Every structure is written in C-alpha cells, then in structure tokens.
Amino acid sequence: MTATQEAVQAPAAVGARRNEKVGEVVSTKMQKTIVVAVEMRKAHPKYKRIVRSTKKFYAHDEQSSARMGDVVRIRETRPLSKLKRWSLEEIVRRSALGQIEDAVLPGEAVAQEK
C-alpha cells in the first residue's frame, strides 16, 4: 500500500467516537457493575419551562473503584449483559459519603450490623 492509502484508512481505524455521559453513582451492590443516574434538562416544547428527567444506566466497573455518590463519566460500549451497555471511563469527582464509609474500621462495621 502507498502512503496515501494508509493515510485514508488511518481515521477509519480510530473508529467512531462513542457516546459519553456524566452522572452520579446510585448503586454499587452488584459485582463489577454500577448504576449511574444521568440527569437530562430539556425545555418543555409548549411551556418553555426547563424539565428535569433522570435515567439510569448500568455500567461496567472492572476494578469496582466507583462508590456511591461519585460523579463519573461512562462511555457507550458493546452489550456486556442484558442491561449493561456502558463502561466506566473515569471518576470525575469523589463523594464525601464514600470517604466517611472508608474511615469506619472493619471491626466497627460488624459491630454496627448486629
């Protein structure tokens, strides 16, 4: 192949840009899966008032690094399970709630459950 043919194929090899969303983690109860609530704000077609709506997305979190309340960026991916079509891209902001949970010693957590 010539250099011009390689240059033409290079942008196609990069692939299409995947859809990304930013939202808050609302559940981490599954293994390697988080539930992210994304808030959408849209003007009402007739009344022009801003209407908020939320939608939950199931995202793959390989290291289980995200915690409840974290603000995360998720990226569209191939279907990983029945509901999972997103993967965790990065943690934008850590929540203060997660830091409090980490501060509690493991022995104290067992004592609190009883």
C-alpha distances in whole Angstrom, upper triangle without the diagonal:
4,7,8,6,7,10,11,11,13,16,16,15,19,20,23,26,29,33,35,39,41,45,47,48,51,50,49,51,48,46,43,44,45,46,45,47,46,48,47,49,49,52,54,53,57,59,56,57,54,54,53,51,50,47,47,43,43,40,39,40,39,41,44,44,45,49,51,51,48,46,42,39,37,34,33,32,31,35,36,40,42,42,40,37,36,36,38,35,38,42,43,46,49,52,55,56,54,55,59,58,56,59,62,62,61,65,66,64,65,69,68,67,70
4,5,5,7,9,10,11,13,16,16,16,19,21,24,27,30,33,35,39,42,45,48,48,52,52,50,53,50,48,45,45,46,47,46,48,46,48,47,49,49,51,54,53,57,58,55,57,54,54,53,52,50,48,48,44,44,41,40,41,40,43,45,45,46,50,52,52,49,46,43,39,38,35,34,33,33,37,38,42,44,44,41,38,38,37,38,36,38,42,43,46,49,52,55,57,54,56,59,59,57,60,62,63,62,66,67,65,67,70,69,68,72
4,6,5,6,9,10,11,14,15,15,17,20,22,25,28,31,33,37,39,43,46,46,49,50,49,51,49,47,43,44,44,46,44,46,44,46,45,47,47,49,52,51,55,56,53,54,52,52,51,50,48,46,46,43,43,40,39,40,39,41,43,43,44,48,50,49,46,44,40,37,36,33,32,32,32,36,37,41,43,43,40,37,36,35,36,34,36,40,40,44,46,49,53,54,52,53,57,56,55,57,60,61,60,64,65,63,65,68,67,66,70
4,5,5,6,9,10,12,14,15,17,19,21,23,27,30,32,36,38,42,45,46,49,49,49,51,49,47,43,43,44,45,43,45,43,45,43,45,45,47,49,49,52,54,51,52,50,50,49,48,47,45,45,42,42,39,39,40,39,41,44,43,44,48,50,49,46,43,40,36,35,32,32,31,31,35,37,41,43,42,40,36,35,35,36,34,36,40,40,43,46,49,53,54,52,53,57,56,55,58,61,62,61,65,66,63,65,69,67,67,70
4,5,5,6,9,11,12,12,15,17,19,22,25,28,31,35,37,41,44,45,48,48,47,49,47,45,41,41,42,43,42,44,42,44,42,44,44,46,49,48,51,53,50,51,49,49,48,47,45,43,43,40,40,38,37,38,37,40,42,42,43,46,48,48,45,42,39,35,34,31,30,29,29,33,34,38,40,40,37,34,34,33,35,32,35,39,39,43,46,49,52,53,51,53,56,55,54,57,60,60,60,64,64,62,64,67,66,65,68
4,5,5,6,9,10,10,13,15,18,20,23,27,29,33,35,39,41,42,45,45,44,47,44,42,39,39,40,41,40,42,40,42,41,43,43,45,48,47,51,53,50,51,48,48,46,45,44,42,41,38,38,35,34,35,34,37,39,39,40,44,46,45,42,40,36,33,32,28,28,27,27,31,32,36,38,38,35,32,31,31,32,30,32,36,36,40,43,46,49,50,48,50,53,52,51,54,56,57,57,60,61,59,61,64,63,62,65
4,6,5,7,10,10,12,14,16,19,22,25,27,31,33,37,40,41,44,44,44,46,44,42,39,39,39,40,39,40,38,40,39,40,41,43,46,45,49,50,47,48,45,46,44,43,42,40,40,37,37,35,34,35,34,37,39,39,39,43,45,44,41,38,35,31,30,27,27,26,27,31,33,36,38,38,35,32,31,30,31,29,31,34,35,38,41,44,48,49,47,48,52,51,50,53,56,57,56,60,61,58,60,64,62,62,65
4,6,7,8,10,11,13,15,17,21,24,26,30,33,36,40,40,43,44,43,46,43,42,38,38,39,39,38,39,37,39,37,39,39,41,44,43,46,48,45,46,44,44,43,42,41,39,39,36,36,34,33,35,35,37,39,39,39,43,44,44,41,38,35,31,30,26,26,25,26,29,32,35,37,36,34,30,30,30,31,29,31,35,35,39,42,45,48,49,47,49,52,52,51,54,56,57,57,61,61,59,61,64,62,62,65
4,6,5,6,9,10,13,16,19,22,25,29,31,35,38,38,41,41,41,43,40,39,35,35,36,37,36,37,35,38,36,38,39,41,43,43,46,48,45,46,44,43,42,41,39,37,37,34,34,31,31,32,32,34,36,36,37,40,42,42,39,36,33,29,28,24,23,22,23,26,28,32,34,34,31,28,27,27,29,26,29,33,33,37,40,43,46,47,45,47,50,50,48,52,54,55,54,58,59,56,58,61,60,59,62
4,5,5,7,9,12,14,17,21,23,27,29,33,35,36,39,39,39,41,39,37,33,33,34,35,34,36,34,36,35,37,37,40,42,42,46,47,44,45,42,42,41,39,38,36,35,32,32,29,29,30,29,32,34,34,34,38,40,40,36,34,30,27,26,22,22,21,22,26,27,31,33,33,30,27,26,25,26,24,26,30,31,34,37,40,43,45,43,44,47,47,46,49,51,52,51,55,56,53,55,59,57,57,60
4,5,5,7,9,11,14,18,20,24,26,30,33,34,37,37,37,39,37,36,32,32,32,33,31,33,31,33,32,33,34,36,39,38,42,43,41,41,39,39,37,36,35,33,33,30,30,28,27,29,29,31,33,33,33,36,38,37,34,31,28,24,23,20,20,19,21,24,26,30,32,31,28,25,24,23,25,22,25,28,28,32,35,38,41,43,41,42,46,45,44,47,50,51,50,54,55,52,54,57,56,55,59
4,5,5,8,11,14,17,20,23,26,30,33,33,36,37,36,38,36,35,31,31,31,32,31,32,30,32,31,33,33,36,38,38,42,43,40,41,39,38,37,35,34,32,31,28,29,26,26,28,28,30,32,32,32,36,38,37,34,32,28,25,23,19,18,18,18,22,24,27,29,29,26,23,22,22,24,22,25,29,29,33,36,38,42,43,41,43,46,45,44,48,50,51,50,54,55,52,54,57,56,54,58
4,5,9,11,14,17,20,23,26,29,32,32,35,35,34,37,34,33,29,29,30,31,30,32,30,33,32,34,35,38,40,40,44,45,42,43,40,39,38,36,34,32,31,28,28,25,24,26,25,28,30,30,31,34,36,36,33,31,27,24,22,19,18,17,17,21,23,26,28,28,25,22,21,21,23,21,24,27,28,32,34,37,41,42,39,41,45,44,43,46,48,49,48,52,52,50,52,55,54,53,56
4,7,9,11,15,17,20,23,26,29,30,33,33,32,35,32,31,27,27,28,29,27,29,27,30,29,31,32,35,38,38,42,43,40,40,37,37,35,33,32,30,29,26,26,23,22,23,23,26,28,28,28,31,33,33,30,28,24,21,19,16,16,15,16,20,22,25,27,27,24,20,19,19,20,17,20,24,25,28,31,34,37,38,36,38,41,41,40,43,45,46,45,49,50,47,49,52,51,50,54
4,6,9,12,15,18,21,25,28,28,31,31,31,33,31,29,26,25,26,27,25,27,25,28,27,29,30,33,35,35,39,40,37,38,35,34,33,31,29,27,26,23,23,21,21,22,23,25,27,27,27,31,32,32,29,27,23,19,18,14,13,12,13,17,19,23,24,24,21,17,17,17,19,17,20,24,24,28,31,33,37,38,36,38,41,40,39,43,45,46,45,49,49,47,48,52,50,49,53
4,6,9,12,16,19,22,26,26,29,30,30,32,30,29,26,25,25,25,23,25,23,25,24,26,26,29,31,31,35,36,34,34,31,31,29,28,26,24,24,21,22,20,20,22,23,26,27,27,27,30,31,30,28,25,22,18,16,12,11,11,13,17,19,22,23,22,20,16,15,16,18,16,19,23,23,27,29,32,36,36,35,37,40,39,39,42,44,46,45,49,49,46,48,51,49,48,52
4,7,9,13,16,19,22,23,26,27,27,30,28,28,24,23,23,23,21,22,20,22,21,23,24,27,29,29,33,34,31,32,29,28,26,25,24,22,22,19,20,18,19,20,21,24,25,25,24,27,28,27,24,22,18,15,13,10,9,11,13,17,19,22,23,21,19,15,14,14,16,13,16,20,20,23,26,29,32,33,32,34,37,36,36,39,41,43,43,46,46,43,46,49,47,46,50
4,6,10,13,16,19,20,23,24,24,26,25,24,21,19,19,19,17,19,17,19,18,21,22,25,28,28,32,33,30,30,27,26,24,22,21,18,18,15,16,14,15,17,19,21,22,22,21,24,25,24,22,19,16,12,10,6,6,8,10,13,15,18,20,18,15,12,10,11,13,11,14,17,18,22,24,26,30,31,29,31,34,34,33,37,39,40,40,43,43,40,43,45,44,42,46
4,7,11,13,17,18,20,22,22,25,24,24,21,19,18,17,15,16,13,15,15,17,18,22,24,25,29,29,27,27,23,22,20,19,17,15,15,13,14,13,15,17,19,22,22,22,20,22,23,22,20,17,14,10,9,6,5,9,12,14,16,18,19,17,14,11,9,11,12,11,14,16,17,20,22,24,28,29,27,30,33,32,32,35,37,39,39,42,42,39,41,44,42,41,45
4,7,10,14,15,18,19,20,23,22,22,19,17,15,15,12,13,11,13,13,16,18,21,24,25,29,29,26,26,22,21,19,17,15,14,14,12,13,12,14,15,18,20,19,19,17,19,20,19,16,13,10,7,6,4,6,10,13,15,17,19,20,17,14,12,9,10,10,9,11,13,13,16,19,21,24,25,24,26,29,29,29,32,34,36,36,39,39,36,38,41,39,38,42
4,7,10,12,15,17,18,21,21,21,19,16,14,13,9,10,7,10,10,13,15,19,22,23,27,27,24,23,19,18,16,14,12,11,11,10,12,11,14,15,18,20,19,18,15,17,17,16,14,11,8,6,5,7,9,12,16,17,18,19,20,16,14,12,9,10,10,10,11,12,11,14,17,18,22,22,22,24,27,26,27,30,32,34,34,38,37,34,36,39,36,36,39
4,7,10,13,15,16,20,20,21,18,16,13,12,8,9,6,9,10,13,16,20,22,24,28,27,24,23,19,18,15,14,12,11,11,11,13,12,14,15,18,19,18,16,13,15,14,12,10,7,6,4,6,9,12,15,18,19,20,21,22,18,16,15,12,12,10,10,10,9,8,11,13,14,18,19,18,21,23,23,24,27,29,31,31,35,34,31,34,36,34,33,37
4,7,9,12,14,17,18,19,17,15,11,10,6,5,4,7,10,13,16,20,22,25,27,27,24,22,18,17,13,12,9,9,9,9,11,11,14,14,18,19,17,15,12,13,11,9,8,6,6,7,8,11,13,17,20,20,20,21,21,17,16,15,12,13,11,12,11,10,9,10,12,12,16,16,16,19,21,21,22,25,26,29,29,32,31,28,31,33,31,30,34
4,6,9,11,15,16,18,16,14,10,8,5,5,7,9,12,15,19,22,24,27,30,28,26,24,20,18,15,14,10,11,9,10,12,12,14,14,17,18,15,14,10,10,8,6,6,4,6,9,10,14,16,19,22,21,21,21,21,18,16,17,14,14,12,13,12,10,10,9,10,9,13,13,13,16,17,17,19,21,23,26,26,29,28,25,28,30,27,27,30
4,6,7,11,12,14,13,10,7,6,4,6,9,12,15,18,22,25,27,30,32,31,30,27,23,21,18,16,12,12,9,10,10,10,12,11,15,15,12,11,7,7,5,5,5,6,7,10,10,14,16,18,21,20,19,19,19,16,15,16,13,13,11,13,12,10,11,11,10,10,13,12,11,15,16,15,17,20,21,23,23,26,25,22,25,27,24,24,27
4,7,10,12,14,14,11,8,6,6,6,10,12,16,19,22,25,27,30,32,31,30,27,23,21,17,15,12,11,9,10,10,11,14,14,17,17,14,14,10,9,6,6,8,10,11,14,14,17,18,20,22,21,20,19,19,16,15,17,15,15,14,16,16,14,15,14,13,11,14,12,12,16,16,15,17,20,21,23,23,26,24,21,23,25,23,22,25
4,6,8,11,11,9,6,5,7,9,13,16,19,22,25,29,30,33,35,34,33,30,27,24,21,18,15,13,10,11,9,11,12,12,15,15,12,12,10,8,6,9,10,12,12,15,14,18,19,20,21,20,18,17,17,14,14,16,15,15,13,17,16,15,17,16,14,13,16,13,12,16,17,15,16,20,20,22,21,24,23,19,21,24,21,20,23
4,6,8,8,7,5,7,9,12,15,18,22,25,28,32,33,36,38,38,36,34,30,28,24,22,18,16,13,12,10,10,11,9,12,12,8,10,8,7,7,10,11,13,13,15,15,17,19,19,21,19,17,16,17,15,14,16,15,14,12,16,15,14,17,16,14,13,16,13,11,15,16,13,15,18,18,20,18,22,21,18,19,22,20,19,22
4,7,9,8,7,9,12,15,18,21,24,28,31,34,35,38,40,40,38,36,33,30,26,24,20,18,15,14,12,12,12,12,14,14,10,12,11,10,10,13,14,17,16,19,18,20,21,21,22,20,17,16,17,15,14,18,17,16,15,19,19,18,20,20,18,17,19,16,14,17,18,15,16,19,19,20,18,21,20,17,18,21,19,17,20
4,6,5,7,9,13,15,19,22,25,28,31,35,36,38,41,40,39,37,34,31,27,24,21,18,15,13,10,11,10,10,11,12,9,12,12,12,12,15,16,18,17,19,17,19,19,19,19,17,14,13,14,13,12,15,15,14,14,18,19,18,21,21,19,19,21,19,17,20,21,18,19,22,22,22,20,23,23,20,20,24,22,20,23
4,5,8,11,14,18,21,24,27,31,33,37,38,41,43,43,42,40,36,34,30,27,23,21,17,15,12,11,9,8,9,10,7,11,11,12,14,17,17,19,17,19,17,19,19,18,19,17,13,13,15,14,12,15,15,13,14,17,18,18,21,21,20,20,22,20,17,20,22,18,18,22,22,22,20,23,24,20,21,24,23,21,24
4,7,10,13,17,19,23,25,29,32,35,37,39,42,42,40,38,35,32,29,26,22,20,16,14,10,8,6,5,5,7,5,9,10,12,14,16,15,17,15,16,14,15,16,15,16,15,11,12,14,13,11,13,12,10,10,13,14,15,18,19,18,19,22,20,17,20,22,19,19,23,23,23,21,25,26,22,23,27,26,24,27
4,7,10,13,16,19,22,26,28,32,33,36,39,38,37,35,31,29,25,23,19,16,13,10,7,6,5,5,8,10,7,10,9,11,12,15,14,15,13,14,12,14,14,14,15,13,10,10,12,10,8,11,10,9,9,13,14,14,17,18,17,18,21,19,17,20,22,19,20,23,24,25,23,26,27,23,24,28,26,24,28
4,6,10,13,16,19,23,25,29,30,33,36,35,34,32,28,26,22,20,16,14,10,8,6,5,6,6,10,11,8,10,8,9,9,11,11,12,10,12,10,13,14,15,16,15,13,13,14,11,9,12,10,9,8,12,13,12,15,15,15,15,18,16,14,18,20,17,18,22,22,24,23,26,26,22,24,27,25,24,27
4,7,10,13,16,20,22,26,27,30,32,32,31,28,25,22,19,16,12,10,6,6,5,6,9,10,13,15,12,13,10,10,9,11,11,11,11,12,10,13,14,15,17,15,14,14,14,10,9,11,10,11,10,14,14,14,15,16,15,15,18,17,16,19,21,19,20,24,24,26,25,28,27,24,26,28,26,24,28
4,6,10,13,16,19,23,24,27,30,29,28,25,22,20,16,14,10,8,5,5,6,7,10,11,15,16,13,14,10,11,9,9,9,9,8,9,8,12,13,15,17,16,16,16,16,12,11,12,10,10,10,12,13,12,13,14,14,14,17,16,15,19,21,19,21,24,25,27,27,30,29,26,28,30,28,27,30
4,7,10,13,16,20,21,24,26,26,24,22,18,16,12,10,6,6,4,6,9,11,14,15,19,20,17,17,13,13,11,10,11,10,10,11,11,14,15,17,20,19,19,18,18,14,14,14,12,14,13,15,15,14,14,15,15,15,18,17,17,20,22,21,23,26,26,29,29,32,31,27,30,32,29,28,32
4,6,10,13,17,18,21,24,23,21,19,16,14,10,8,5,5,6,8,11,12,15,17,20,21,19,19,15,16,14,12,12,10,10,10,10,12,14,17,19,19,20,20,19,16,15,14,12,14,13,15,15,14,14,15,16,16,19,19,19,22,24,24,25,28,29,32,32,35,34,31,33,35,32,32,35
4,7,10,13,15,18,21,20,18,16,12,10,7,6,4,7,9,11,14,16,19,20,24,25,23,22,18,18,16,14,14,12,13,13,13,16,17,20,23,22,23,23,23,19,18,18,16,18,17,18,18,17,15,16,18,17,20,20,21,24,25,25,27,30,31,34,34,37,35,33,35,37,34,33,37
4,6,10,12,15,18,17,15,13,10,8,6,5,6,8,11,13,16,18,21,23,26,28,26,25,22,22,20,17,18,15,15,14,15,16,17,20,23,23,24,25,24,20,20,19,17,19,19,19,20,19,18,19,21,21,24,24,25,27,29,29,31,33,35,38,38,41,39,36,39,41,38,37,40
4,7,10,12,15,14,12,10,6,6,5,6,9,11,15,17,20,21,25,26,30,31,29,28,25,25,22,20,20,17,18,17,18,20,20,24,26,27,28,28,27,24,24,22,21,23,22,22,23,22,20,21,23,23,25,26,27,29,31,31,33,35,37,40,40,43,41,39,41,43,40,39,43
4,6,9,12,11,9,8,5,5,7,8,11,13,17,19,22,24,27,29,33,34,32,31,28,28,26,23,24,21,21,20,21,22,22,25,28,28,30,30,29,25,25,24,23,25,25,25,25,25,23,24,27,26,29,29,31,33,35,35,37,39,40,44,44,47,45,42,45,46,43,43,46
4,6,9,8,5,5,4,6,9,11,14,17,20,22,26,28,31,33,36,38,36,35,32,32,29,27,27,24,25,24,24,25,25,29,31,31,33,33,32,29,29,27,26,29,29,29,29,29,26,27,30,29,32,32,34,36,37,38,40,42,43,47,47,50,48,45,48,49,46,46,49
4,6,5,5,5,6,6,10,11,15,17,21,23,27,29,33,35,38,40,38,37,34,33,31,28,29,26,27,26,27,27,27,31,32,32,34,34,32,29,30,29,28,31,31,31,32,31,29,30,32,32,34,34,36,38,39,40,42,44,45,48,49,51,49,46,49,50,47,46,49
4,6,6,8,10,10,13,14,18,20,23,25,29,31,35,37,40,42,40,40,36,36,34,32,32,29,30,29,28,29,28,31,33,33,36,35,33,30,31,30,30,32,33,33,34,34,32,33,35,35,37,37,39,42,43,43,45,47,49,52,52,55,53,50,52,54,50,50,53
4,6,8,11,12,15,17,20,22,26,29,32,34,38,40,43,45,43,43,39,39,36,34,35,32,33,32,32,32,32,35,37,36,39,38,36,33,35,33,33,36,36,36,37,37,35,36,38,37,39,39,41,44,45,45,48,50,51,54,54,57,55,52,54,55,52,51,54
4,5,9,10,14,16,20,22,26,29,32,34,38,40,43,45,43,42,38,38,35,33,33,31,32,31,32,33,33,36,38,38,40,39,37,34,35,34,33,36,36,36,37,36,34,34,36,35,37,38,40,42,43,43,46,48,49,52,53,55,53,50,53,54,50,50,53
4,6,9,12,15,19,21,25,27,31,33,36,38,41,43,41,40,36,36,33,31,31,28,29,29,29,30,30,34,36,36,38,38,36,33,34,32,32,34,34,34,34,33,31,32,34,33,35,36,38,40,41,42,44,46,47,50,51,54,52,49,52,53,49,49,52
4,6,10,13,16,19,23,26,29,31,35,36,40,41,38,37,34,33,31,28,29,26,27,27,28,29,30,33,36,35,37,37,35,32,33,31,30,33,32,32,32,31,29,29,31,30,32,33,35,37,38,39,41,43,44,47,48,51,48,46,48,49,46,46,49
4,7,10,13,16,20,22,26,27,31,32,36,37,35,34,30,30,27,24,25,22,24,23,24,26,26,30,32,32,34,34,33,29,29,28,27,29,29,29,28,28,25,26,28,27,29,29,31,34,34,35,38,39,41,44,45,47,45,43,45,47,43,43,46
4,7,10,13,17,20,23,25,29,30,34,35,33,32,28,28,25,23,24,21,22,22,23,25,25,28,30,30,32,31,30,26,27,26,25,27,27,27,28,27,25,25,27,26,28,28,30,32,33,34,36,38,39,42,43,45,43,40,43,44,41,40,43
4,7,10,14,16,20,22,26,27,30,32,29,28,25,24,21,19,20,18,19,19,20,22,22,26,28,27,29,28,27,23,24,23,22,24,24,24,24,23,21,22,23,22,24,24,26,29,30,30,32,34,35,39,39,42,40,37,39,41,37,37,40
4,7,10,13,17,19,23,24,28,29,27,27,23,23,20,18,19,17,18,18,18,20,20,23,25,24,26,25,23,20,20,20,19,22,22,23,23,22,21,22,23,22,25,24,25,28,29,29,31,34,35,38,38,40,38,35,38,39,36,35,38
4,7,10,13,16,19,21,25,26,23,23,20,19,17,15,16,14,15,15,15,17,17,20,23,22,22,22,20,17,17,17,16,18,18,20,20,19,19,19,20,19,22,21,22,25,26,26,28,31,31,34,34,37,35,32,35,36,33,32,36
4,7,10,13,17,18,22,24,21,22,18,18,16,16,16,15,14,14,13,15,15,17,19,18,19,18,17,13,14,14,13,16,16,18,19,19,19,20,21,20,23,22,22,26,27,26,28,31,32,34,34,37,35,32,34,36,33,32,35
4,7,10,13,15,19,21,18,19,16,16,14,14,14,13,13,13,12,14,14,16,17,16,16,15,14,10,11,12,11,13,14,16,17,17,18,18,19,18,22,20,20,24,25,24,26,29,29,31,31,34,33,29,31,33,31,29,33
4,6,10,12,16,18,16,17,14,15,14,15,14,13,12,11,9,11,10,12,14,12,13,12,12,8,8,8,7,10,11,13,15,15,17,18,19,19,22,21,20,24,26,24,25,29,29,31,30,34,33,30,31,34,32,30,33
4,7,10,13,15,13,15,13,14,14,15,15,14,12,12,9,11,11,11,13,11,10,10,10,6,5,7,6,8,10,13,15,15,17,19,19,19,22,21,20,23,25,23,24,27,28,30,28,32,31,28,29,32,30,28,32
4,6,10,12,11,12,11,13,13,15,13,13,10,10,7,8,9,9,11,10,9,10,12,9,6,7,4,5,6,10,12,13,15,17,17,18,22,21,19,22,24,22,23,26,27,29,27,31,31,28,29,32,30,29,32
4,6,9,9,11,10,13,15,16,15,15,12,12,9,10,10,9,11,10,8,10,12,10,7,8,6,4,6,9,12,13,16,18,18,19,23,22,19,22,24,22,22,26,27,28,26,30,30,27,28,32,30,29,32
4,6,5,7,7,10,13,15,13,14,11,11,10,11,13,12,14,14,12,13,16,14,11,12,9,6,5,9,10,11,14,16,15,17,20,19,16,19,21,19,19,23,24,25,23,27,27,24,26,29,28,27,30
4,6,8,10,13,16,18,16,17,14,14,13,14,15,14,15,15,12,14,17,16,13,14,12,9,8,11,12,13,17,18,17,19,22,22,18,21,23,21,20,23,24,25,23,27,28,25,27,30,29,28,31
4,5,8,11,15,17,15,16,14,15,14,16,18,17,19,19,16,17,20,19,16,17,15,11,10,12,12,12,16,17,16,18,20,19,16,18,20,18,17,20,21,22,20,24,25,22,24,27,27,26,29
4,6,8,11,14,12,14,13,14,14,16,18,18,19,19,16,17,19,18,15,17,14,12,10,12,12,11,15,15,14,15,18,16,13,15,18,15,14,18,19,20,18,22,23,20,21,25,24,23,26
4,7,10,12,10,12,11,13,13,16,18,19,21,21,18,20,22,20,17,18,15,12,9,11,10,9,12,12,10,12,15,14,11,13,16,14,13,16,18,19,18,22,22,20,22,25,24,24,27
4,7,9,7,9,8,11,11,15,17,18,21,20,18,19,21,19,16,17,14,12,9,11,9,7,10,10,8,10,13,12,9,12,14,13,13,16,18,19,19,23,22,20,22,25,23,23,27
4,6,6,9,10,13,14,18,20,21,23,23,21,21,23,20,18,19,17,15,12,14,12,9,12,10,8,8,10,9,6,9,11,10,10,14,15,17,17,20,20,17,20,22,20,20,24
4,6,9,10,14,15,19,21,22,25,24,22,22,23,20,18,20,17,16,14,16,14,12,13,11,9,7,10,7,6,10,11,10,12,15,15,18,18,21,20,17,20,22,19,19,23
4,7,9,13,15,18,21,23,26,25,24,24,24,21,20,21,18,17,14,16,14,11,11,9,7,5,8,7,7,10,12,12,14,16,17,20,21,24,22,20,23,24,22,22,26
4,6,10,12,16,19,21,24,24,22,23,24,21,19,20,16,15,12,13,10,7,8,6,5,5,9,9,8,11,13,13,14,16,18,21,22,25,24,21,24,26,24,24,28
4,7,10,14,17,19,22,23,22,23,24,21,18,18,15,14,11,11,9,6,5,5,7,7,11,12,12,14,16,17,17,20,22,25,25,29,28,25,28,30,28,28,32
4,6,10,13,16,19,20,19,20,22,18,16,15,12,10,7,8,6,4,5,7,9,10,14,15,14,16,19,19,19,22,24,26,26,30,29,27,29,32,30,29,33
4,7,10,13,17,18,18,20,21,18,15,14,10,9,6,5,5,6,7,10,12,14,18,19,17,20,23,22,22,25,27,30,30,33,33,30,33,35,33,33,36
4,7,9,13,14,14,16,17,14,11,10,6,5,5,5,7,9,10,13,15,17,20,21,19,22,25,24,24,27,29,31,30,34,34,31,33,36,34,33,37
4,6,10,12,13,15,17,14,11,9,5,5,6,6,9,12,13,16,18,20,24,24,23,25,28,27,27,31,32,34,33,37,37,34,36,39,37,36,40
4,7,9,11,13,14,12,10,6,5,6,9,9,13,16,17,20,22,23,27,27,26,28,31,30,30,33,35,36,36,39,39,36,38,41,39,38,41
4,6,8,11,13,12,9,5,5,6,10,11,14,17,19,22,24,25,29,29,27,30,32,31,31,34,36,37,36,39,39,36,38,41,39,38,41
4,6,9,11,11,9,6,8,9,13,14,18,21,23,26,27,28,32,32,29,32,35,33,33,37,38,39,37,41,41,38,39,42,41,39,42
4,6,7,8,6,5,8,10,14,16,19,22,24,26,27,28,32,31,29,32,34,32,32,36,37,38,36,39,40,36,37,41,39,37,40
4,7,8,5,6,8,9,13,15,18,20,23,25,26,27,30,29,27,30,32,30,30,33,34,35,33,36,37,33,34,38,36,34,37
4,6,5,7,10,12,15,18,21,22,25,27,27,28,31,29,27,30,32,30,30,34,34,35,32,36,36,32,33,36,35,33,36
4,6,8,12,14,17,20,23,24,27,28,28,29,32,30,28,32,33,31,32,35,35,36,34,37,37,34,34,37,36,33,36
4,6,9,12,15,18,20,21,23,25,25,25,29,27,26,29,31,28,29,33,33,34,33,36,35,32,33,36,34,32,35
4,6,8,11,14,17,18,21,22,23,23,27,25,24,27,29,27,27,31,31,33,31,34,34,31,32,35,33,31,35
4,7,10,13,16,18,20,22,23,24,28,27,25,28,31,29,29,33,34,35,34,37,37,34,35,38,36,34,38
4,7,9,12,14,16,19,20,21,25,24,22,25,28,26,27,30,31,33,32,35,35,32,34,37,35,33,37
4,6,9,12,14,17,18,19,23,23,21,23,26,24,24,28,29,30,29,33,33,30,32,35,33,32,36
4,6,8,11,13,14,16,20,20,17,20,23,21,21,25,26,28,27,31,31,28,30,33,31,31,34
4,7,9,13,14,17,20,21,19,21,24,23,23,26,28,30,29,33,33,30,33,36,34,33,37
4,6,9,11,14,17,18,16,18,21,21,20,23,25,27,27,31,31,28,31,34,32,32,36
4,6,7,10,14,15,13,14,18,18,17,20,22,24,25,28,28,26,29,31,29,29,33
4,7,10,13,15,14,15,18,19,19,21,24,26,27,31,30,28,31,33,31,31,35
4,7,10,12,11,12,15,16,16,18,21,23,25,28,27,25,28,30,28,29,33
4,7,9,7,8,12,12,12,14,17,20,21,24,23,21,25,27,25,25,29
4,5,6,7,9,10,11,13,15,19,20,23,21,20,23,25,22,23,27
4,5,5,7,9,10,11,13,17,19,21,19,18,22,23,20,22,25
4,5,5,6,9,10,11,15,16,19,17,15,19,20,17,18,22
4,5,5,6,9,10,13,14,18,16,14,18,19,17,18,22
4,5,5,6,9,12,14,17,15,14,18,19,18,19,23
4,5,5,7,10,13,15,13,12,16,17,15,16,20
4,5,6,9,10,13,11,9,13,14,12,14,17
4,5,7,9,12,11,10,14,15,14,16,19
4,6,9,12,10,10,14,15,14,16,19
4,7,8,7,7,10,11,10,13,15
4,5,5,6,9,10,11,13,15
4,5,5,7,9,10,11,13
4,5,5,6,9,10,12
4,5,5,6,9,10
4,5,5,6,9
4,5,5,7
4,6,6
4,6
4
